[in-house]
């Protein structure tokens, strides 16, 4: 298939390009190719390439940045998504929209399932939910909600922490944010599997298992043979962040199971694999 991937220079973009390039013709689009807030540029690029599927992870993923500048978050995450979806519609391409666990409010006492009603509490979550609505307007679409990501190609939660530890510093992380984690390479291959099967719909996607940010950082330090005591857990509210954080964002992957797909490997295995390919 001819696959176009927006945000190819981003964290998830790297994983998606790596996965889809293994079996398909991939057009890796960065902001230099077409700024998604520029409707004409997006349309022209789509017309020139005419992909069969457009995978769309591009956007502003930073909760605090989105909260600080909600107008820009709306331009990129909502209007940018509209431009991508409408341009895809014009060339009859299906769309894979990458969403987030931040569409929920974090107040659940059980794992979120795909049928749960979203209720975002951040600008970021609201703009990503609006993007879901836009993607749903296409008959042929997939929506994948993902949690905190780690993987090669760009600085991420794990890499940031290990670099600080390697420099002899402490890595201060939230001890009370429980959710899931996803290795971008694993997630990319799973999305490719679902796309190849043409099983459209809404999916939650993560590596198996749950963890707090503190547990994720400590396991990464252990896997990298660094001192895990350098990871210091504090309540999220004590970290001085602008946007609120979800205390509970665990997602069940019921849709993948129901569609007959296997689940990605447990997150500790994915962390160890990721760290076996990088150095600090």
C-alpha positions as CSV (number, residue, x, y, z in Angstrom):
1,X,0.0,0.0,0.0
2,X,0.9,3.6,-0.4
3,X,1.0,5.1,3.2
4,X,1.5,8.7,4.1
5,X,2.5,9.5,7.6
6,X,2.2,13.0,9.0
7,X,4.5,14.2,11.8
8,X,7.2,11.8,10.6
9,X,9.9,13.6,12.6
10,X,8.0,13.2,15.9
11,X,8.4,10.5,18.5
12,X,5.5,8.4,17.3
13,X,6.2,9.3,13.7
14,X,9.5,7.5,13.9
15,X,7.9,4.3,15.1
16,X,5.2,4.4,12.5
17,X,7.6,5.0,9.7
18,X,9.8,2.1,10.9
19,X,6.9,-0.2,11.0
20,X,5.1,0.6,7.8
21,X,8.3,0.9,5.8
22,X,8.9,-2.8,6.4
23,X,6.1,-3.8,4.1
24,X,4.7,-0.7,2.3
25,X,5.7,2.3,0.3
26,X,5.8,5.1,2.9
27,X,5.7,8.9,2.4
28,X,7.1,10.4,5.6
29,X,5.8,13.9,5.9
30,X,7.3,16.4,8.2
31,X,6.4,20.0,8.8
32,X,8.9,21.0,6.1
33,X,6.9,19.0,3.6
34,X,3.5,20.5,4.6
35,X,2.4,22.4,7.7
36,X,-0.9,20.8,8.6
37,X,-2.3,24.2,9.5
38,X,-1.9,25.2,5.8
39,X,-4.9,23.8,4.1
40,X,-3.7,24.4,0.6
41,X,-0.3,22.9,1.2
42,X,-1.8,19.8,2.7
43,X,-4.2,19.4,-0.2
44,X,-1.5,19.9,-2.8
45,X,0.8,17.3,-1.1
46,X,-2.1,14.8,-0.9
47,X,-3.0,15.3,-4.5
48,X,0.6,14.7,-5.6
49,X,1.1,11.5,-3.6
50,X,-2.4,10.2,-3.6
51,X,-1.9,7.6,-0.7
52,X,-4.3,4.8,0.0
53,X,-4.0,5.4,3.8
54,X,-2.9,8.5,5.8
55,X,-1.6,7.9,9.3
56,X,-1.9,11.1,11.3
57,X,0.0,11.5,14.5
58,X,1.1,15.1,13.9
59,X,0.0,17.6,16.4
60,X,0.9,19.4,19.7
61,X,1.3,16.6,22.3
62,X,2.5,18.7,25.2
63,X,-0.2,19.2,27.8
64,X,1.3,22.3,29.3
65,X,2.1,23.9,25.9
66,X,-1.5,23.3,24.8
67,X,-2.8,24.8,28.0
68,X,-0.6,27.9,27.6
69,X,-1.7,28.5,24.1
70,X,-5.1,27.0,23.5
71,X,-5.6,28.8,20.2
72,X,-2.5,27.3,18.7
73,X,-3.4,23.9,20.1
74,X,-6.8,24.3,18.3
75,X,-5.2,25.3,15.0
76,X,-2.8,22.4,15.0
77,X,-4.8,19.6,16.7
78,X,-8.2,20.4,15.4
79,X,-8.0,22.5,12.2
80,X,-4.8,20.7,11.2
81,X,-6.6,17.4,11.6
82,X,-9.5,18.7,9.6
83,X,-7.2,19.7,6.7
84,X,-5.6,16.2,6.7
85,X,-8.9,14.4,6.8
86,X,-10.5,16.5,4.1
87,X,-7.5,16.2,1.8
88,X,-7.6,12.4,2.4
89,X,-11.3,12.4,1.6
90,X,-10.6,14.1,-1.7
91,X,-8.2,11.4,-2.8
92,X,-10.3,8.6,-1.3
93,X,-7.7,7.6,1.3
94,X,-8.5,6.0,4.6
95,X,-7.3,7.8,7.8
96,X,-5.6,6.5,10.9
97,X,-6.0,9.1,13.6
98,X,-3.7,8.9,16.7
99,X,-5.5,10.0,19.8
100,X,-4.7,9.8,23.5
101,X,-5.8,8.6,26.9
102,X,-6.2,12.3,27.8
103,X,-9.7,12.2,26.3
104,X,-10.8,10.8,29.7
105,X,-11.0,12.6,33.0
106,X,-8.8,10.3,35.1
107,X,-11.5,9.7,37.8
108,X,-12.4,6.2,36.9
109,X,-11.9,3.3,39.4
110,X,-11.6,0.7,36.7
111,X,-9.8,0.6,33.3
112,X,-11.3,2.7,30.6
113,X,-12.8,0.8,27.7
114,X,-13.5,2.0,24.2
115,X,-17.2,2.5,24.8
116,X,-16.7,4.8,27.8
117,X,-17.8,8.4,27.4
118,X,-14.8,10.8,27.0
119,X,-14.6,13.7,29.4
120,X,-11.3,15.5,28.8
121,X,-10.1,17.9,31.5
122,X,-7.3,19.6,29.6
123,X,-7.0,21.7,26.4
124,X,-4.9,18.9,24.9
125,X,-7.5,16.3,25.6
126,X,-10.3,18.4,24.3
127,X,-8.5,19.2,21.0
128,X,-7.6,15.5,20.5
129,X,-11.2,14.5,21.1
130,X,-12.3,17.1,18.6
131,X,-9.9,15.4,16.2
132,X,-11.5,12.1,16.8
133,X,-14.9,13.5,15.8
134,X,-13.4,14.8,12.6
135,X,-11.9,11.5,11.7
136,X,-15.1,9.7,12.4
137,X,-16.7,11.6,9.5
138,X,-14.8,9.3,7.1
139,X,-16.4,5.9,6.5
140,X,-12.9,4.3,6.4
141,X,-11.1,5.4,9.5
142,X,-9.2,4.0,12.5
143,X,-8.7,5.8,15.8
144,X,-6.0,4.6,18.2
145,X,-5.8,6.1,21.7
146,X,-2.3,5.7,23.1
147,X,-0.7,6.5,26.5
148,X,2.7,7.9,27.4
149,X,5.1,6.9,24.6
150,X,8.8,5.9,24.5
151,X,10.9,4.9,21.6
152,X,13.8,5.9,19.3
153,X,14.2,9.1,17.3
154,X,13.3,11.8,19.7
155,X,13.6,12.7,23.4
156,X,10.9,11.0,25.5
157,X,10.0,10.4,29.1
158,X,12.5,7.6,29.6
159,X,15.4,9.1,27.7
160,X,15.0,12.4,29.5
161,X,15.2,10.6,32.9
162,X,18.2,8.4,32.0
163,X,20.2,11.4,30.7
164,X,19.6,13.2,34.0
165,X,20.6,10.1,36.0
166,X,23.7,9.7,33.8
167,X,24.6,13.3,34.6
168,X,24.4,12.5,38.3
169,X,21.1,14.2,38.8
170,X,17.8,13.1,40.3
171,X,14.8,12.4,38.0
172,X,11.7,13.7,39.7
173,X,8.5,12.1,38.4
174,X,4.9,11.7,39.5
175,X,4.2,8.9,41.9
176,X,0.4,8.9,41.6
177,X,-0.3,8.9,37.9
178,X,-1.3,5.4,37.0
179,X,-1.8,4.4,33.4
180,X,-0.2,2.5,30.6
181,X,2.9,2.9,28.4
182,X,3.6,2.2,24.8
183,X,6.7,1.5,22.8
184,X,6.3,3.4,19.6
185,X,7.8,0.5,17.5
186,X,5.4,-2.1,19.0
187,X,2.5,0.3,18.6
188,X,3.5,1.0,15.0
189,X,3.5,-2.6,14.0
190,X,0.2,-3.3,15.7
191,X,-1.4,-0.4,13.9
192,X,0.0,-1.7,10.6
193,X,-1.5,-5.1,11.4
194,X,-5.0,-3.6,12.0
195,X,-4.8,-1.4,8.9
196,X,-3.7,-4.3,6.7
197,X,-6.8,-6.3,8.0
198,X,-9.0,-3.3,7.2
199,X,-10.7,-3.6,10.6
200,X,-11.9,0.0,11.0
201,X,-12.9,1.5,14.3
202,X,-11.8,2.8,17.7
203,X,-9.0,1.0,19.5
204,X,-7.1,1.5,22.8
205,X,-3.4,0.6,22.3
206,X,-0.6,0.2,24.7
207,X,1.9,-2.4,25.8
208,X,0.3,-4.8,28.3
209,X,0.3,-4.0,32.0
210,X,-0.1,-0.8,34.1
211,X,2.4,1.4,35.8
212,X,2.8,4.8,37.4
213,X,5.3,7.2,35.9
214,X,7.5,6.5,38.9
215,X,7.4,2.7,38.2
216,X,8.2,3.2,34.5
217,X,11.2,5.4,35.2
218,X,12.6,3.1,37.9
219,X,12.3,0.0,35.6
220,X,14.0,2.0,32.8
221,X,16.9,2.9,35.2
222,X,17.2,-0.8,36.2
223,X,17.1,-2.0,32.6
224,X,19.8,0.6,31.7
225,X,21.9,-0.6,34.7
226,X,21.6,2.8,36.4
227,X,20.8,3.7,40.0
228,X,17.0,3.5,40.3
229,X,17.2,5.4,43.6
230,X,17.9,8.5,41.5
231,X,14.3,8.3,40.5
232,X,12.3,10.3,43.0
233,X,8.5,10.1,43.1
234,X,6.3,13.0,44.2
235,X,2.6,13.7,43.9
236,X,1.7,15.2,40.5
237,X,0.3,18.3,42.1
238,X,3.7,19.1,43.7
239,X,5.5,19.2,40.3
240,X,4.3,22.7,39.4
241,X,2.9,21.8,36.0
242,X,0.4,24.1,34.3
243,X,-2.1,21.6,33.0
244,X,-3.8,19.0,35.3
245,X,-2.7,15.4,35.0
246,X,-4.9,12.3,35.1
247,X,-4.5,10.3,38.3
248,X,-5.8,7.2,36.6
249,X,-5.6,6.6,32.8
250,X,-5.4,2.8,32.5
251,X,-7.0,1.6,29.2
252,X,-8.3,-1.9,28.4
253,X,-7.7,-3.1,24.8
254,X,-11.1,-4.7,24.4
255,X,-11.4,-3.7,20.7
256,X,-8.2,-5.4,19.7
257,X,-9.2,-8.6,21.5
258,X,-12.7,-8.6,20.0
259,X,-11.3,-8.1,16.5
260,X,-9.0,-11.2,17.0
261,X,-5.7,-9.4,17.3
262,X,-3.0,-10.3,19.8
263,X,-2.0,-7.7,22.4
264,X,1.5,-6.0,22.4
265,X,4.0,-7.6,24.8
266,X,4.2,-6.4,28.4
267,X,5.7,-2.9,28.9
268,X,8.8,-4.1,31.0
269,X,9.9,-6.3,28.0
270,X,9.4,-3.4,25.6
271,X,11.4,-1.0,27.9
272,X,14.3,-3.5,28.0
273,X,14.2,-4.0,24.2
274,X,14.2,-0.2,23.6
275,X,17.1,0.4,26.0
276,X,19.1,-2.4,24.4
277,X,19.3,-0.3,21.3
278,X,20.3,3.1,22.8
279,X,23.1,4.4,25.0
280,X,23.3,7.3,27.5
